[in-house]
Amino acid sequence: MCFSLLCFLKVEKKYLQNITKKLPVSTFIRNIKKLLFIITLTTSILNIFGQSKPTGNLQTNTQKCASVDVIDIYKKIVHKPARDSCEEAEKNDELHLAILPAFGYSLVTKLAGVVAGTIAFYTDKSSERKLSSINPSICYTQNNQIIFPILSNIWTRENRFNWLGDWRYYKYPEYTYGLGGHTSLQNAQLLNYSCIIIHEALLKHVYNSSVYAGIAYNLNYHWNIMEIGTAGTVTDFDKYGKTRTSVSSGVSLNLLYDDRKNSINPSKSFYSSIAYCPNFTFLGSDKNYQWLIVDVRKYFKPSAKSNNILAFWSYDWFTFNGNAPYLDLPSTGWDAYANMGRGYIQSRLKGKNLLYLEAEYRFGITRNGLFGGVVFTNVQTVTDWPSNKFQVFYPAIGTGIRIKINKYSGTNLAIDYAFGIGGSQGVFINLGEVF
């Protein structure tokens, strides 16, 4: 769950043939070649990126300190001095800055250029301190897409307050597929728009070491909304209420429980977040309506003799007491880090309410910790419109590899391939675990 530093490399592929048809061997080979190219390119880029000091919650566990990561391999190849020990890295209080310029290619963006940065720092020297981070990036694509997020997680002294920021600008043509579960890839309609998203939360410590509560301001503003190539066709967007602009503006109440020691690569722990947001016209919204998001994650260690993890994720998103703008309805892949729904293209499902459940097993492959793997499955459903009933479920299954980028923070390069139904499948790349 890193802050989308490799947004341009996320590949989501859809096929219009029925899932029951056999995938041609030539197509499969082309997919494998593309996957190998992405792995090679991304690993080379991260060799450069990883030369900064560790920027995650440092793991001083002896076994993890003795493991090997990509940076160790790089330094060994070029005959550079060995890196700091875990103790030296943990004592380092400097500002950690990394900048990543790169090029990439995906089926969604075609050619793309990105410049991404990470600024990590501590606000005090207490033993219970938590790492603060600011993560900006900008991406420009051959499809004239602009993706510019700035995500932040800032802890004040003694962890009394937590500032959470999610600021994004998109110039973002994308395909949408209509409302509800009775849709298919053949329903694809190109939708072009620009948007600004500003979500800023302030949470205060309220109980033991893990419970925080607070408020957030949430703004979603879309403009220049246009459907492309739909002349003479009545789409669900038309039926729901087509507009050239849309605004959602509200103040949410947030409750958080988080006992994870490392959010980049959690071990045995529990996370739960509840956010309730009424949107009002007097705050600038087009309409009065409310949304509720419940995000729950649980991590188990099935065996005390290994570091393998069994993880579960539930993400439930509801809108009620009014109609949210079309582009602000719950939808596949529109969680904060765009990680929900591996196996399906972003915006594949859209409805007034969404339920999502995922399970993943994470295991080591090499004894030195450099390579690992995962197997996972998920299922999602949205309510049909206008009945507002859950009727169709969309499962997916997949597997992936993990390459250790930074052994101190536990950061992995995650490369996954997932299959859904109705012809949906694709490669999904992330820096850090998906959840």
PEBELSUL-V177952 format. One record per run of one state. SS is the DSSP state (A for helix, B for strand, O for the rest). FROM is the first residue (numbers start at 1). TO is the last residue. If there is no record, write none. Layout:
ss:SS from:FROM to:TO
ss:SS from:FROM to:TO
//
This chain:
ss:O from:1 to:6
ss:A from:7 to:9
ss:O from:10 to:12
ss:B from:13 to:14
ss:O from:15 to:24
ss:A from:25 to:49
ss:O from:50 to:61
ss:A from:62 to:65
ss:O from:66 to:69
ss:A from:70 to:77
ss:O from:78 to:85
ss:A from:86 to:91
ss:O from:92 to:95
ss:B from:96 to:106
ss:O from:107 to:109
ss:B from:110 to:121
ss:O from:122 to:131
ss:B from:132 to:141
ss:O from:142 to:145
ss:B from:146 to:155
ss:O from:156 to:156
ss:A from:157 to:159
ss:O from:160 to:160
ss:B from:161 to:171
ss:O from:172 to:173
ss:B from:174 to:176
ss:O from:177 to:184
ss:A from:185 to:187
ss:O from:188 to:188
ss:B from:189 to:207
ss:O from:208 to:210
ss:B from:211 to:228
ss:O from:229 to:235
ss:A from:236 to:241
ss:O from:242 to:245
ss:B from:246 to:258
ss:O from:259 to:268
ss:B from:269 to:279
ss:O from:280 to:280
ss:A from:281 to:283
ss:O from:284 to:288
ss:B from:289 to:300
ss:O from:301 to:308
ss:B from:309 to:320
ss:O from:321 to:325
ss:A from:326 to:328
ss:O from:329 to:329
ss:B from:330 to:331
ss:O from:332 to:349
ss:B from:350 to:351
ss:O from:352 to:352
ss:B from:353 to:364
ss:O from:365 to:370
ss:B from:371 to:383
ss:O from:384 to:389
ss:B from:390 to:390
ss:O from:391 to:393
ss:B from:394 to:406
ss:O from:407 to:410
ss:B from:411 to:419
ss:O from:420 to:423
ss:B from:424 to:431
ss:O from:432 to:435
//
